[in-house]
Amino acid sequence: MGTKDLSTPPVLEKAQGSSQLATFAAGCFWSVELVFQRKDGVLQTQVGYTGGHDNKPSYEAVCSGTTGHAEAVRLEYDPKTISYDDLLTIFWNKHNPTQGNRQGGDIGTQYRSAIFYHDEEQKNLAEASKTKRQNNYDVPITTEIVPAGPFYAAEQYHQGYLEKGGQCAAKGCSDNIRCYG
């Protein structure tokens, strides 16, 4: 068995002139990344840490709950192919936004639900979608909607983790996503 690649890749930036960035936290970042990788118009994804105060976070530190960071997915997308509203729908459908600092059996502030907006248009769309989505729940949605701050790429072995484990990341794939550690 090989060792884990603990190096960190460069932080994902816009590669194409008309593309945009989006950042979401919805529990364990492995499955969140895979659901977005499968969507037409999503050009690149990267898992990492954001929303906290540690400027050199590691997976172990984030999992300890001391950094304030959430496990998140940053993605570059083509708004001519997939809209930010479409990305929000994928985000809401991927997780239970009423669970606070957890998703299922994953418990801790790093698993909180959050939308990190990159501009005022994303903020407005996120707030409107949260208000609309609240109609589906009897308890309050706990999703944070906050400005995108520094994003720190997770260690290389986390990037495309479920795809490396044999799960389909092809555009349009609808296989069930199995998250495991």
Salt bridges, closest charged atoms under 4 A:
GLU144 OE1 - ARG112 NE 3.29
GLU155 OE1 - HIS158 NE2 3.90
